[in-house]
Amino acid sequence: MEFRNLTPFDVLCYSALDVADTEYKVVAMKVGYRLVADGPVGHYRAEVIADEPLPLCVEDTFFGVMNQSSESAESDLAPYKPRCDVILQGQAHAPAGRAVRQLPVRLQLRAADQPRPAPPQPQSFNPLMGLTALQRQQWEAACTWAHSHPIAGPVLLDKTLNVTGPRQFIRRSFIRRSLGMLVRVASLNLIQPNLWKLTAPQRFTTQPLRYEYAYGGQNRIEANDRRAAKRIKAKYRLTPAQRADHPEQEQPPVAHTVCDTNPVGIGFAQAWWLKAKRIKTLPAPQIEHPQHPMSAKLFWRALRGKLKPAQAQALQPQGFGLIGRPWLPRRTLAGTYDQQWLDERHPLLPADFDFGYWNAAPVDQQIAYPPPDAHIEVEHATPEGKLVTRLPGHRAFIITRFLNGVILPLPMRMDTLIIDGDALTLTITWRFHVPASAPIRVLEADFEIDPAAPLIKWQPATAAATQPELG
């Protein structure tokens, strides 16, 4: 099967297998847009970056040390994404550059507005007579209003997170802790006063929207930290087998526990670690869900293993960026790699592999494949305070030339949309797949840039009918 790229963009055709070991040909295309100021403050027009096309990302990249910081980009060479990842990157910006203690950052995506139907022309009581001047004036005014007030398209994604300045959990003073101890003893442990407090956020003008500032982190005691190591009970220590299997073979820690949902964050702590390290202050999360804010009470209950199910949401990492491959819950979608897999399937995919693993956005930012003219609004992630734009209606497609001479255009799917509020860019990855056994002679990647004069007119169900789901 020959492949040709008829576009100015970076496009690659490669092979992939599903869980039934069926081979597919996959085509990925990367298209970038600059956001150019257009009209009122904060409104932008998306223009194709054609002079220097964006390259496909062929490996995961990180903001810092690999696997010790959050992902800045993920490889575009996924075989199939069952949903579209919508990612927001950049920083939270205080309005007008005036420092604040906290502010909401909002990301919204909705389908394009639809024209509002014009009101029908009124009929005169006497069909032989025309409309009066007043009737015509009122009808024309109603038509003008309908034309200028389109029907808002359905919302595809609407997410808001609160971002704060730096803040800390601080262990209360010795006197307060002593009083708390007396209360606990007097109540026969029925009352356990909180030994920690949460400081008010510091003011900020910009704050990175990265998982390093969301709830998460690691608790570890190094082998050379002898004082802390002596204070650890045996049940919290790594066993010799665990130390032998630790990724850091040369100097494995004595004790190590990780927040599996976000190993690079802040605020995660266990009581044994705080006690061994004599921790008195701990950075607190700065990105949180507005309906589930972090508090000293929740931190204290978590330390004692007393969190109620309804309170646990406050200890879930919040963000707009890429979820790491080994993080929970994403890694569970990769399937089971046990002895049975080694004996029966290696190096193929396990039978319980879920292709949702290739979706890297938070679950609430994974949406059905959006229309190519979707409307985008972002609040407090640009210096202007808002970003309003829409996708320009461009469409990527594949011209399939079959062995029998039939030529059939098939649409590609937009499965990755990245909005960068600092760079003022949009990045879209389009994807297409077809069984390698299909009687196709040539695949040609093409791109349509004029929605008013489409090269191809699609039937409504064309995309779904021509690209079967993998797995």
C-alpha positions in Angstrom: 0.0 0.0 0.0 1.7 3.2 -1.2 1.3 6.5 0.7 1.5 10.0 -0.6 1.4 13.3 1.3 -0.3 16.0 -0.8 -0.2 18.6 2.0 2.5 21.0 3.3 2.1 19.5 6.7 4.0 16.8 8.5 2.2 13.5 7.8 3.3 10.0 8.6 1.8 6.6 7.6 2.7 3.7 9.9 1.4 0.3 11.0 -0.3 -0.8 14.2 -2.0 -3.9 15.6 -5.2 -4.2 17.6 -5.9 -6.8 20.4 -7.0 -9.3 17.7 -3.6 -8.9 16.1 -5.2 -7.3 13.0 -2.8 -4.9 11.2 -3.9 -1.4 10.4 -2.4 1.4 8.4 -2.5 4.6 10.4 -2.0 8.1 9.1 -1.3 11.0 11.4 -1.2 14.7 10.4 0.0 17.7 12.5 -1.5 21.1 11.7 -0.6 24.3 13.7 -2.4 27.6 13.8 -1.3 31.1 15.0 -3.9 33.1 16.9 -3.9 36.6 15.4 -5.8 39.4 17.2 -9.1 40.0 15.5 -11.7 42.5 16.8 -12.3 43.1 20.5 -9.6 42.4 23.1 -9.2 38.7 23.6 -10.7 37.7 20.2 -8.4 35.9 17.8 -8.5 34.4 14.3 -6.7 31.1 13.7 -4.3 31.2 10.8 -2.5 28.1 9.5 1.3 27.9 10.2 2.3 26.9 6.7 5.7 28.6 6.4 7.2 26.3 9.1 4.9 23.3 9.5 4.9 21.8 13.0 6.6 18.4 13.2 4.8 15.4 14.5 6.0 14.6 18.0 7.6 11.2 17.8 8.5 10.8 21.5 7.2 12.0 24.8 8.8 15.2 26.2 8.7 16.7 29.7 8.9 20.1 31.3 11.9 18.9 33.3 13.6 15.5 34.0 11.9 12.6 32.2 9.4 10.8 34.4 10.2 13.2 37.3 8.1 16.1 35.8 4.9 16.4 33.9 4.6 15.9 30.2 4.9 18.9 27.9 4.0 16.8 24.8 3.2 13.2 24.0 4.0 11.2 20.9 1.6 11.7 18.1 2.2 8.2 16.9 -0.7 6.6 18.6 -2.6 3.9 16.7 -6.0 5.1 17.6 -7.8 7.4 20.1 -11.4 6.6 20.8 -12.0 10.3 21.9 -10.5 13.7 21.2 -8.0 15.0 23.8 -8.5 18.7 24.5 -5.4 20.2 26.3 -4.8 23.7 27.7 -1.2 24.7 28.3 0.4 27.8 29.7 -0.2 29.9 32.8 -3.0 31.4 34.8 -2.8 35.2 34.4 -4.2 37.7 37.0 -6.6 40.2 35.4 -4.8 43.3 34.1 -1.6 42.0 35.7 -2.8 42.9 39.2 -1.7 40.3 41.8 -4.5 38.1 43.2 -4.5 35.3 45.8 -6.7 33.0 43.6 -8.7 33.1 40.4 -10.7 30.6 38.2 -9.4 29.3 34.9 -12.0 28.2 32.5 -11.9 26.1 29.3 -14.9 25.8 27.1 -15.5 24.2 23.7 -18.8 24.2 21.9 -20.1 23.5 18.5 -20.4 26.5 16.1 -23.4 28.8 16.4 -26.4 28.0 14.1 -28.4 30.6 12.2 -31.6 31.5 13.9 -34.6 31.0 11.6 -36.2 34.2 10.4 -39.7 34.8 11.6 -42.3 34.2 8.9 -43.7 37.2 7.2 -47.0 38.2 8.8 -50.2 38.1 6.9 -52.6 41.0 6.6 -56.1 40.4 7.9 -57.3 41.2 4.4 -55.3 39.1 1.9 -56.0 41.7 -0.8 -54.1 44.3 1.2 -50.4 44.4 2.0 -48.7 44.9 5.3 -49.0 48.2 7.1 -45.8 50.2 7.4 -45.7 49.4 11.2 -46.2 45.7 10.6 -43.4 45.6 8.0 -41.1 47.6 10.3 -41.7 45.2 13.2 -41.1 42.2 11.0 -37.9 43.5 9.5 -36.7 44.4 13.0 -37.4 40.8 14.1 -35.5 39.5 11.1 -32.6 41.7 11.9 -32.6 40.5 15.5 -32.7 36.8 14.4 -29.8 37.3 12.0 -27.7 39.0 14.7 -28.5 36.5 17.4 -27.6 33.0 16.2 -28.4 29.9 18.3 -25.5 28.9 20.5 -24.0 25.5 19.6 -24.2 22.7 22.1 -21.4 22.7 24.7 -18.8 20.0 24.2 -16.6 20.8 27.1 -16.8 23.2 30.0 -14.3 23.0 32.9 -13.2 25.4 35.6 -10.4 25.0 38.1 -9.3 27.4 40.9 -5.7 28.5 40.9 -4.0 29.9 44.0 -0.7 31.5 44.9 1.8 29.5 47.0 0.5 28.3 50.3 1.6 25.8 52.9 0.4 23.3 55.5 2.1 24.3 58.8 2.4 22.2 61.8 0.9 24.0 64.8 3.0 25.3 67.7 4.2 23.1 70.6 1.6 24.7 72.9 -1.3 24.0 70.5 -0.1 20.5 70.0 0.1 19.9 73.8 -3.4 21.2 74.3 -4.6 19.0 71.5 -2.9 16.0 73.2 -4.8 16.8 76.5 -8.1 17.0 74.7 -7.5 13.7 72.9 -6.6 12.0 76.2 -9.5 13.5 78.1 -11.9 12.4 75.4 -10.5 8.8 75.2 -9.4 9.5 71.6 -12.9 10.4 70.5 -11.7 14.0 69.7 -8.4 14.5 67.8 -7.7 18.2 67.3 -6.1 19.1 64.0 -2.4 19.6 64.4 -2.0 21.4 61.0 -3.2 24.6 59.5 -3.3 25.9 55.9 -1.9 29.4 55.2 -3.6 31.9 53.1 -2.3 32.0 49.5 0.3 34.5 48.5 -0.5 36.9 45.8 0.6 36.1 42.2 0.3 37.5 38.7 1.1 34.3 36.8 1.0 30.7 37.8 2.0 27.7 35.6 -0.9 25.3 34.8 1.2 22.2 35.5 0.7 19.1 37.6 3.7 20.1 39.7 1.3 22.5 41.4 -1.6 20.1 41.8 -2.1 17.6 44.6 0.3 14.7 44.5 4.0 13.9 45.1 6.2 11.3 46.8 7.4 10.5 50.3 10.8 9.0 50.5 13.7 8.5 52.9 17.1 8.2 51.4 19.6 5.6 52.7 22.1 8.4 53.6 19.5 10.2 55.7 20.4 8.1 58.8 18.5 10.1 61.4 15.2 9.9 59.5 15.8 6.3 58.6 16.1 5.3 62.3 12.7 6.7 63.0 10.9 4.6 60.4 9.0 1.5 61.6 9.7 -1.7 59.8 6.2 -1.9 58.2 7.0 1.3 56.2 10.4 0.3 55.0 11.0 -1.2 51.6 11.8 -4.9 51.7 15.1 -6.1 50.3 13.3 -7.4 47.3 11.6 -4.0 46.8 14.9 -2.2 47.0 16.4 -4.6 44.5 13.6 -3.9 42.1 13.6 -0.1 42.7 14.3 2.0 39.5 17.2 3.7 41.3 19.4 0.6 41.6 22.5 2.3 42.7 21.0 4.1 45.7 17.5 2.9 46.4 15.7 4.7 49.2 15.0 3.1 52.6 11.3 3.9 52.3 9.3 5.2 49.4 5.6 5.8 48.7 4.1 7.6 45.7 0.8 9.3 44.9 0.0 7.2 41.9 -2.4 9.7 40.4 0.3 12.4 40.3 3.8 11.6 41.4 5.1 15.1 40.5 2.7 17.1 42.6 2.7 18.7 46.1 0.7 18.2 49.3 0.8 14.4 49.4 2.0 13.2 52.8 1.8 10.2 55.0 2.2 10.4 58.8 5.2 8.1 59.0 7.1 10.3 56.6 6.2 13.6 58.4 7.3 12.1 61.7 10.6 10.6 60.3 11.6 13.8 58.5 10.3 16.1 61.3 8.4 18.0 58.7 7.0 21.3 60.0 5.9 22.9 56.7 4.7 21.4 53.5 3.7 23.1 50.2 0.0 22.8 49.6 -1.7 22.3 46.2 -2.3 25.4 44.1 -4.7 24.0 41.6 -8.0 22.6 42.8 -11.6 21.9 41.8 -13.9 24.8 42.8 -16.4 22.4 44.4 -13.8 20.4 46.3 -11.2 22.8 47.7 -8.3 21.7 49.8 -8.4 22.4 53.6 -6.3 21.7 56.7 -9.2 19.6 57.9 -9.0 17.3 54.9 -5.3 17.1 55.1 -5.5 16.1 58.7 -8.2 13.5 58.0 -6.1 12.0 55.2 -3.1 11.7 57.4 -5.2 9.6 59.8 -6.9 7.6 57.1 -10.3 9.1 58.1 -11.3 10.7 54.8 -15.0 10.1 53.8 -15.7 9.1 50.2 -17.2 12.5 49.5 -14.1 14.2 50.7 -11.6 12.2 48.7 -12.3 14.3 45.6 -10.3 17.1 47.1 -7.2 14.9 47.0 -7.5 14.1 43.3 -5.0 16.0 41.1 -6.6 18.7 39.1 -5.2 20.2 35.8 -5.7 20.9 32.2 -2.5 19.1 30.9 -1.4 15.6 29.8 -1.8 12.7 32.2 1.4 10.7 32.5 1.3 7.2 31.0 2.3 5.4 34.3 -0.2 7.5 36.4 -3.5 6.2 37.7 -6.1 5.7 36.4 -4.6 5.8 32.9 -2.1 2.9 33.3 -4.9 0.5 34.2 -6.1 0.8 30.6 -2.8 -0.6 29.3 -4.0 -4.1 30.3 -2.4 -7.0 32.2 1.2 -7.9 31.7 1.7 -11.1 33.8 3.2 -14.5 33.3 0.3 -15.6 31.1 0.9 -12.6 28.8 4.6 -13.5 28.7 3.8 -17.1 27.8 1.0 -16.5 25.4 1.0 -12.9 24.0 4.4 -11.2 24.3 5.3 -9.0 22.5 1.7 -8.4 21.4 -1.0 -6.4 23.2 -2.7 -8.1 26.2 -6.3 -9.2 25.6 -7.6 -6.6 28.1 -5.8 -3.6 26.5 -8.1 -0.6 26.2 -7.4 1.8 23.4 -8.6 4.6 25.7 -5.0 4.3 27.1 -3.9 6.5 24.2 -6.1 9.4 25.3 -3.8 11.5 27.4 -6.2 14.3 28.6 -8.0 14.2 31.9 -11.2 12.2 31.5 -13.3 15.3 31.7 -11.4 16.8 28.7 -11.9 13.8 26.5 -14.8 14.5 24.1 -16.4 13.1 21.0 -14.5 14.1 17.9 -15.3 17.8 17.6 -16.5 19.6 14.4 -13.8 21.5 12.5 -15.4 24.9 13.2 -15.8 24.5 17.0 -15.9 27.6 19.2 -13.2 28.0 21.9 -13.2 30.2 25.0 -10.6 30.3 27.7 -10.6 32.6 30.7 -7.6 33.8 32.7 -5.0 31.8 30.8 -3.7 34.7 28.6 -2.4 38.2 29.6 -5.6 39.7 28.1 -7.8 37.7 30.5 -9.7 35.8 27.8 -9.2 34.0 24.6 -12.1 33.7 22.1 -11.6 32.0 18.8 -12.9 29.2 16.6 -11.5 26.5 14.5 -11.5 27.7 10.9 -13.4 24.7 9.5 -10.4 23.1 7.8 -10.7 19.4 7.2 -8.1 16.7 6.6 -9.0 13.7 4.5 -7.5 10.6 2.8 -8.0 9.8 -0.9 -8.1 6.1 -1.2 -7.3 4.6 -4.5 -8.5 1.0 -4.6 -7.1 -1.8 -6.7 -10.3 -2.0 -8.8 -9.9 1.7 -9.9 -12.4 3.2 -7.5 -11.3 6.4 -5.8 -13.0 7.2 -2.5 -12.3 10.2 -0.2 -12.5 9.4 3.5 -12.3 11.9 6.4 -9.6 12.0 9.1 -10.6 12.5 12.7 -9.4 15.3 14.9 -8.3 13.5 18.0 -5.9 16.0 19.7 -6.5 19.7 20.2 -3.9 21.7 22.2 -4.5 25.3 23.1 -1.4 27.2 24.3 -2.4 30.5 26.0 1.1 31.8 26.2 2.3 31.0 22.7 -1.2 31.8 21.3 -1.3 28.7 19.1 -3.6 25.9 18.4 -2.2 22.5 17.5 -4.4 19.7 15.9 -3.5 16.1 15.2 -5.7 14.4 12.7 -5.7 10.6 12.4 -7.0 7.9 10.1 -6.8 4.1 10.1 -7.8 1.4 7.7 -7.1 -2.4 7.7 -3.9 -3.2 6.0 -5.6 -6.0 4.2 -8.0 -3.6 2.4 -7.7 -3.8 -1.4 -6.1 -0.3 -1.6 -3.3 0.6 -3.9 -2.6 4.2 -2.7 -3.5 6.4 0.3 -3.1 10.2 -0.3 -3.3 12.7 2.5 -5.0 15.9 1.5 -6.3 19.1 3.3 -9.2 21.4 2.7 -8.9 25.0 3.7 -12.0 26.8 2.3 -15.2 25.8 4.2 -17.3 27.9 1.8 -16.1 25.9 -1.2 -15.5 22.3 0.1 -13.6 19.9 -2.1 -15.6 17.0 -0.7 -19.2 17.0 0.7 -19.5 14.3 3.4 -22.6 12.3 4.3 -23.3 12.7 8.0 -22.3 9.2 8.9 -19.3 8.9 6.6 -16.6 9.2 9.3 -18.1 6.7 11.6 -18.9 4.2 8.9 -15.5 4.2 7.3 -13.2 4.0 10.3 -13.9 1.0 12.5 -12.8 1.2 16.1 -9.7 -0.7 17.0 -9.9 -3.4 19.6 
